């Protein structure tokens, strides 16, 4: 019924196109391609042929983030007005034909964070970003990203490869509705802060 393509991003695109053209449903590991143009081409080919595709984003399936999503969807939480995401780790090397380590980190690592942000806060209307590289093309640097959400809310993203010399990472997400907010740390710890606290008392 379908084919799983698991390997480097260029292989996902090249073999993925062959799979779709042969009429099979397609699942790839993340990212589905090295460029947004190629990823869109995969999606458009599948759509034109009535096929289903999937991509292996795993953060949205963690217990903490699924629980966070269920809280965000409550009427009391209100629309997402702000999401703050901080993800840091050590150096990221150039891979898959992408010549800059920091640019490679977009498709090799931060793509998870982009998917997670949309999972929690919804679609994004616009993106503004700046890149800092400690050395041009090197493995150390940072992205500062400002998002305008489709619902009018805002997002701030601190994505950097400056805080370690290993792959050890730290992750922090805060989502604010209206007078309610929650935190998730390292996909493990969820804290919810409703307006009225955990208990209600009679007047």
N, C-alpha and C positions, 0 to 999 in steps of 0.2 A: 504493500500500500504506500510505503514511503521509504525515504532513504535518509540516514543520518550522515552528515559530513563533518568530521571532527579533525581539525588540524590547524595549520597556519591560515590566517585570514585570506591571503590570495587563493589558496586552495578552496576555501569555502565558496568564493565567488566563481572560480573557474569550473569546478565540479558541480557546484550548485546550479549553474546555468544549464549544464548538460542534463542533470536530473530533472529539472523543470521542463526542458524541451522534450524529454522522453515521456512526460506526463505523470511523474511521480510527485507526491507530496514531499516537502523538504524540511529537515531540521538541521541547523548548523550550530556549532559552538559560537560563542561571541568572539569577535564581532563578525557579522556575516560577510564583510568585505573591508578592504583598506580605506575606501573612500565612500562618501555619502552618495556619489553618483552611481557607483556599482551596487551599493545596498538598495538604492531606489530601483535600479534596473531589475534586480532579483524580485523585489516586491511587485513591480509592474508586470513582469513576465508571469509570475504566479497568478496574479489577479486576472490577467487576460485569459489564462488557461483554466480558471476555476479551481486552482490548487491552494492548499493550505501550507503556509510556511511558519516556522518557529525559530527562535534564536535563544541560546542558552544563557539568559540573564538569571543569576541565582539569588541575588540579594532580596528581590521582591518576594521570594518564597521562604525566607527565614521566619521563624515563629514570631520574633519581636516586630518585624516590619509588617507582617500580616495583621498582628494585633493592633499596631499603630494605625494601619489603614482602616480597620473596623471602627476605631475611636474617631478618626477624622470624618468618617461618613455619618456619624451621629448628627442629628439636627442641632443639638445643643452646642456642638463644636463650632458650627458656622463655617462659611467658606474659608479656605486657606488664604490667609492674608500675608503670611511670610513663611518662607522655608529657608533655614540656614544649614548648610552642609559643609563639613570639614573633613577632608580625607588626606592623610599624610603617610608617607613611607620613605624609604631610602631611594637610591638612584635607580633610574629606569634606562636600560640600554636600547639602542636602535635595533629594531626587529622588522622582519617581514618586508624588507626593502624600503622602509621609512628611515631616512638618513639621520634624523634628529631624535635623540632620546626622549625629549619632552613631547615632541609630536607623536612619537610612537606610544607614549603613555596614554594619549587620548584614545587610541583604538585598543590598546592592550590592557588598560586598567581603568581609566576614568569613564569608559563607556558604561561600566557597571553603575557608576554614580549618576550618570545622566539618566539611565533607565530608572533607577530608584527614585530620583527626583520627580520624574513624570508619574511614577506609580503612586507616590504620596500626594503630590500637589496638582496633578493634572497637566494638561497641555501647556506649552510655552509659546507665547506670542513673539517675543524677541529676546535676543541674546547679545550682550556686550562683554567682551573678554579682553584681558591683557595677559601677555606671556612675559615672564622674567626667566632668563637663562643665565645661570652662573657663568657658563662658558658657551658660546654659540655651538649648537648641535650636541652639547654634552648631556650627561644623564641627570644633572641636578637643575631644578628650577621650580617654577610655580605658575599657576593660572589663578587670576582673580576674575570671577565671573559674576555679572549682574543679570538677572532674569526678570522679564516681565511675564507674569503668568497670564494665561488666556482669560482668567476670571478678573484680572486687574490687580491681583496681588503681586508681591515681589519675592525674589529669591537671591540669596547670596551664597556663593560657592568659593571655598578656599581649598584648592587642590594643589598639593605641593609635594615635591620629592627632596625636601631639604632637611628633614628632622631626624634622619637616621643614616647609617651606612649599611643597613641591611634591608631586607624586604619586610621587616616588622612594620605593621601599619596601625594607625589610630583612626577611628571613624566616629564622627559625632553628627547627629541630625536633630534639629529642633524644628517643629512645625507649630505655627501659631494660627489659631482660628480667630475668634473674638472672645476674649476673656477666658479662653481655654488654650492650653498648650501642652505639648509633650516632647520628651527627649528620648532618643535611642542612641545607646553607646555600643560600638563594636558589635552590632547585630545581636547583642545578648541582653542588654538591660534597657527596659522600657519604664519610663516614669511619666505618669499622666497628672496634669494639674488642672482640674476643673474649677470653675468659678466658685462653687460652694464648698469645696473641700470634700473630704470623704464621708462626712456625716452631716445630717441636718438636725437642728434642734427646734422644738416648739418655742414660740414667742412667749 
